Amino acid sequence: QAQLVESGGGLVQAGGSLRLSCAASGRASNKYIMGWFRQAPGKERSFVAAISWSDGSTRYGDSVKGRFAISRDNAKSTVYLQMNSLRPEDTAVYYCAARSGTFLRVGVYEYDSWGQGTQVTVSS
Protein backbone atom coordinates (compact mmCIF):
# COMPACT_ATOMS: atom_id res chain seq x y z
CA GLN A 1 0.00 0.00 0.00
CA ALA A 2 1.43 3.35 -1.08
CA GLN A 3 1.12 6.10 1.47
CA LEU A 4 2.03 9.78 1.45
CA VAL A 5 1.43 11.95 4.49
CA GLU A 6 1.76 15.73 4.31
CA SER A 7 2.26 18.07 7.24
CA GLY A 8 3.30 21.64 7.92
CA GLY A 9 0.42 23.63 6.51
CA GLY A 10 -1.14 26.54 8.34
CA LEU A 11 -1.95 30.23 8.35
CA VAL A 12 0.77 32.76 7.59
CA GLN A 13 0.89 36.44 6.70
CA ALA A 14 1.95 37.59 3.26
CA GLY A 15 5.74 37.66 2.99
CA GLY A 16 6.11 34.86 5.51
CA SER A 17 7.41 31.32 5.16
CA LEU A 18 6.22 27.76 5.71
CA ARG A 19 7.83 24.38 5.22
CA LEU A 20 5.74 21.42 4.14
CA SER A 21 6.82 17.84 4.66
CA CYS A 22 5.74 14.66 2.89
CA ALA A 23 6.61 11.30 4.40
CA ALA A 24 6.51 8.38 1.95
CA SER A 25 5.98 4.79 2.99
CA GLY A 26 5.02 1.49 1.45
CA ARG A 27 5.07 1.39 -2.31
CA ALA A 28 5.22 5.20 -2.48
CA SER A 29 8.77 5.13 -1.14
CA ASN A 30 9.84 3.10 -4.19
CA LYS A 31 8.71 5.74 -6.65
CA TYR A 32 11.33 7.72 -8.57
CA ILE A 33 9.81 11.20 -8.65
CA MET A 34 8.07 13.18 -5.93
CA GLY A 35 5.96 16.21 -6.65
CA TRP A 36 3.98 18.95 -4.97
CA PHE A 37 0.72 20.22 -6.41
CA ARG A 38 -1.83 22.70 -5.14
CA GLN A 39 -5.51 23.34 -5.58
CA ALA A 40 -7.28 26.57 -4.73
CA PRO A 41 -11.09 26.71 -4.34
CA GLY A 42 -12.77 26.60 -7.72
CA LYS A 43 -9.52 25.97 -9.58
CA GLU A 44 -7.85 22.92 -11.05
CA ARG A 45 -5.00 21.17 -9.31
CA SER A 46 -1.71 22.59 -10.60
CA PHE A 47 1.98 21.70 -10.52
CA VAL A 48 4.25 23.36 -7.96
CA ALA A 49 7.53 21.44 -7.90
CA ALA A 50 9.08 18.01 -8.40
CA ILE A 51 12.27 16.25 -7.36
CA SER A 52 14.07 13.05 -8.23
CA TRP A 53 14.89 10.70 -5.37
CA SER A 54 18.03 9.50 -7.15
CA ASP A 55 19.92 12.63 -8.20
CA GLY A 56 17.97 15.45 -6.57
CA SER A 57 17.18 17.18 -9.84
CA THR A 58 14.27 19.60 -9.55
CA ARG A 59 11.63 21.38 -11.56
CA TYR A 60 9.34 24.26 -10.59
CA GLY A 61 6.15 25.84 -11.75
CA ASP A 62 6.60 29.37 -13.10
CA SER A 63 4.59 31.02 -10.33
CA VAL A 64 6.84 29.71 -7.56
CA LYS A 65 10.31 29.90 -9.12
CA GLY A 66 12.72 31.77 -6.89
CA ARG A 67 10.38 31.59 -3.88
CA PHE A 68 9.85 27.88 -3.23
CA ALA A 69 12.46 25.14 -2.87
CA ILE A 70 11.89 21.39 -2.96
CA SER A 71 14.33 19.03 -1.27
CA ARG A 72 14.49 15.43 -0.10
CA ASP A 73 15.94 13.33 2.68
CA ASN A 74 16.38 9.85 1.30
CA ALA A 75 17.18 8.35 4.70
CA LYS A 76 13.84 9.57 6.04
CA SER A 77 11.90 9.00 2.79
CA THR A 78 10.68 12.56 3.19
CA VAL A 79 10.31 15.40 0.74
CA TYR A 80 10.09 19.04 1.78
CA LEU A 81 8.71 22.19 0.23
CA GLN A 82 10.19 25.38 1.64
CA MET A 83 7.88 28.26 0.77
CA ASN A 84 9.20 31.80 1.15
CA SER A 85 7.80 35.21 0.27
CA LEU A 86 4.31 33.77 0.41
CA ARG A 87 1.48 35.63 -1.30
CA PRO A 88 -2.28 35.46 -0.83
CA GLU A 89 -2.53 33.74 -4.21
CA ASP A 90 -0.48 30.84 -2.81
CA THR A 91 -3.46 29.94 -0.65
CA ALA A 92 -4.51 26.39 -1.53
CA VAL A 93 -4.55 22.80 -0.42
CA TYR A 94 -1.09 21.41 -1.13
CA TYR A 95 -0.77 17.79 -2.17
CA CYS A 96 2.24 15.52 -2.26
CA ALA A 97 2.40 13.03 -5.12
CA ALA A 98 4.65 10.29 -6.45
CA ARG A 99 5.26 8.70 -9.85
CA SER A 100 7.26 5.73 -11.06
CA GLY A 101 8.74 7.32 -14.15
CA THR A 102 12.15 8.96 -14.22
CA PHE A 103 11.15 12.31 -15.71
CA LEU A 104 10.08 15.40 -13.76
CA ARG A 105 6.55 15.60 -15.15
CA VAL A 106 4.08 18.39 -14.42
CA GLY A 107 0.77 16.75 -15.28
CA VAL A 108 -1.59 15.68 -12.51
CA TYR A 109 -2.45 12.50 -14.41
CA GLU A 110 1.21 11.47 -14.51
CA TYR A 111 1.33 10.86 -10.77
CA ASP A 112 -0.29 7.75 -9.35
CA SER A 113 0.07 8.15 -5.59
CA TRP A 114 -1.35 11.09 -3.65
CA GLY A 115 -1.46 12.35 -0.09
CA GLN A 116 -4.53 13.73 1.62
CA GLY A 117 -3.41 17.35 1.32
CA THR A 118 -2.56 20.12 3.76
CA GLN A 119 -4.11 23.58 3.84
CA VAL A 120 -1.94 26.65 3.36
CA THR A 121 -3.60 30.02 3.92
CA VAL A 122 -1.76 33.28 3.29
CA SER A 123 -3.41 36.39 4.67
CA SER A 124 -2.88 39.84 3.18
Phi, psi and chi 1 to 4 in degrees:
 res  aa     phi    psi   chi1   chi2   chi3   chi4
   1 GLN       -  123.9 -174.2   83.4   14.4      -
   2 ALA   -80.5  138.0      -      -      -      -
   3 GLN  -142.8  132.6 -172.7  173.3   17.1      -
   4 LEU  -128.1  129.3  -60.5  171.1      -      -
   5 VAL  -126.3  116.9  179.4      -      -      -
   6 GLU   -91.7  154.3  -56.9   99.5  -27.6      -
   7 SER  -155.7  165.7   60.9      -      -      -
   8 GLY   105.0   -3.3      -      -      -      -
   9 GLY   -70.4  170.6      -      -      -      -
  10 GLY   165.1 -165.2      -      -      -      -
  11 LEU  -105.6  131.6  173.3   63.9      -      -
  12 VAL  -143.3  151.9   64.1      -      -      -
  13 GLN   -80.1  155.2  -71.5 -171.7  -26.3      -
  14 ALA   -54.9  137.6      -      -      -      -
  15 GLY    91.4  -11.5      -      -      -      -
  16 GLY   -83.8 -174.1      -      -      -      -
  17 SER  -132.3  153.6  -61.8      -      -      -
  18 LEU  -144.9  152.9  -80.6  175.7      -      -
  19 ARG  -124.2  122.1 -170.7  177.4   80.3  155.5
  20 LEU   -95.0  147.4  -54.3 -177.7      -      -
  21 SER  -123.7  150.3  -60.9      -      -      -
  22 CYS  -138.1  112.4  172.6      -      -      -
  23 ALA   -94.9  125.4      -      -      -      -
  24 ALA  -104.1  137.5      -      -      -      -
  25 SER  -144.1  169.2   61.9      -      -      -
  26 GLY    63.2 -143.8      -      -      -      -
  27 ARG   -66.2  -23.2  -66.0  175.5   63.4 -176.3
  28 ALA   -64.2  -30.1      -      -      -      -
  29 SER   -74.3   -9.3   62.1      -      -      -
  30 ASN   -96.0   -0.3  -65.8  -34.4      -      -
  31 LYS   -72.2  159.3  -54.6  -68.8 -174.1  179.3
  32 TYR   -91.4  -33.5  -66.9  112.0      -      -
  33 ILE  -123.1  135.5  -56.6  -66.0      -      -
  34 MET  -115.2  141.0  -62.3  -67.4  -68.4      -
  35 GLY  -135.2  160.1      -      -      -      -
  36 TRP  -118.9  135.2  -75.5   98.3      -      -
  37 PHE  -128.2  164.8  -70.1   76.9      -      -
  38 ARG  -143.0  153.9   66.0 -173.4 -178.3 -175.1
  39 GLN  -140.9  116.2 -172.3  167.4   18.6      -
  40 ALA   -90.4  157.8      -      -      -      -
  41 PRO   -55.5  130.1  -27.0   35.9      -      -
  42 GLY    77.6    3.8      -      -      -      -
  43 LYS  -119.9  161.9  -65.0 -172.5  176.4 -179.0
  44 GLU   -76.8  155.8  -65.7 -175.4   -9.2      -
  45 ARG   -67.7  135.3 -165.8  169.3  -62.2 -171.6
  46 SER  -132.0  155.7   62.7      -      -      -
  47 PHE   -72.6  138.0  174.2   76.1      -      -
  48 VAL  -113.8  -55.4  174.7      -      -      -
  49 ALA  -163.6  158.9      -      -      -      -
  50 ALA  -145.5  155.5      -      -      -      -
  51 ILE  -145.9  147.8 -170.6  167.0      -      -
  52 SER   -92.3  131.9  165.3      -      -      -
  53 TRP   -61.7  -35.9  -80.8  120.0      -      -
  54 SER   -76.4  -50.8   60.3      -      -      -
  55 ASP  -117.4    0.3   62.3    9.2      -      -
  56 GLY    74.7   10.2      -      -      -      -
  57 SER   -64.1  149.1   55.8      -      -      -
  58 THR  -131.8  163.1   59.7      -      -      -
  59 ARG  -148.8  144.2 -175.5  174.8 -176.2  178.3
  60 TYR  -130.6  150.5  -65.7   92.8      -      -
  61 GLY   -72.4  152.0      -      -      -      -
  62 ASP   -59.8  -35.7  -70.8  -19.1      -      -
  63 SER   -73.5  -12.7   61.8      -      -      -
  64 VAL  -117.2   -3.7  -54.7      -      -      -
  65 LYS   -58.2  133.8  -76.6  179.9 -178.5  176.6
  66 GLY    84.9  -11.4      -      -      -      -
  67 ARG  -115.4  -36.0  -60.8 -171.3  -61.1  123.6
  68 PHE  -107.3  150.9  -69.0   11.1      -      -
  69 ALA  -139.0  128.2      -      -      -      -
  70 ILE  -101.0  141.7 -171.1  170.6      -      -
  71 SER  -147.7  168.9   60.8      -      -      -
  72 ARG  -141.5  153.5   93.5  -80.7 -166.0 -143.1
  73 ASP  -122.6   99.6 -175.1  -29.0      -      -
  74 ASN   -62.6  -36.0  -68.6   57.6      -      -
  75 ALA   -63.4  -31.6      -      -      -      -
  76 LYS   -99.6   -1.0  -64.1 -178.5  179.0  179.1
  77 SER    51.0   44.9  -64.2      -      -      -
  78 THR  -129.7  138.3  -60.9      -      -      -
  79 VAL  -114.9  143.6  172.5      -      -      -
  80 TYR  -120.8  153.5  -55.3   96.8      -      -
  81 LEU  -130.7  105.6 -175.1   67.9      -      -
  82 GLN   -86.9  120.3  178.0   66.5   43.3      -
  83 MET  -115.0  116.0  -54.1 -174.9  -66.4      -
  84 ASN  -115.8  164.4  -60.1  -36.4      -      -
  85 SER    48.7   48.1  -58.1      -      -      -
  86 LEU   -65.7  146.9  -77.6  161.7      -      -
  87 ARG  -123.0  157.3  -54.6  166.0  179.7  168.6
  88 PRO   -55.5  -32.6  -29.4   36.8      -      -
  89 GLU   -72.2   -6.6   53.6  -96.0   40.4      -
  90 ASP   -82.9   -6.6  -66.4  -42.0      -      -
  91 THR   -60.8  125.0  -64.9      -      -      -
  92 ALA  -178.0  170.5      -      -      -      -
  93 VAL   -87.7  127.5  176.7      -      -      -
  94 TYR  -102.4  130.5  -77.3   70.6      -      -
  95 TYR  -116.2  140.0  -63.7   90.2      -      -
  96 CYS   -94.6  143.5  177.8      -      -      -
  97 ALA  -143.9  160.2      -      -      -      -
  98 ALA  -138.3  148.5      -      -      -      -
  99 ARG  -139.5  156.3   66.8 -177.0  -58.5  -92.3
 100 SER   -87.7  -18.4  -62.4      -      -      -
 101 GLY   -70.2  170.8      -      -      -      -
 102 THR  -101.5    0.2   55.0      -      -      -
 103 PHE  -101.6  150.3  -65.6  103.1      -      -
 104 LEU   -84.2   80.1  -62.9  165.6      -      -
 105 ARG   -80.6  157.2  -59.7  -63.8 -168.3 -171.7
 106 VAL  -113.9   -6.6  -56.5      -      -      -
 107 GLY   -82.4  136.4      -      -      -      -
 108 VAL   -56.9  -40.0  171.1      -      -      -
 109 TYR   -71.7  -10.0   58.1   91.3      -      -
 110 GLU   -90.3    1.2  -63.5 -176.8  -77.9      -
 111 TYR  -113.9  135.2  -70.7   75.5      -      -
 112 ASP  -115.3   -0.1   51.3   24.4      -      -
 113 SER  -130.0  137.3  -63.0      -      -      -
 114 TRP  -136.9  146.6  -68.5   86.8      -      -
 115 GLY   -86.0 -178.5      -      -      -      -
 116 GLN   -85.6  -13.4   81.9  -72.9   -8.1      -
 117 GLY    95.1  152.6      -      -      -      -
 118 THR  -137.6  136.0 -175.1      -      -      -
 119 GLN   -81.2  132.2  176.7   70.6   47.1      -
 120 VAL  -120.8  123.5  171.3      -      -      -
 121 THR  -123.6  124.8  -57.4      -      -      -
 122 VAL  -113.5  117.9 -176.2      -      -      -
 123 SER   -92.4  148.2   63.4      -      -      -
 124 SER   -91.2      -   57.3      -      -      -
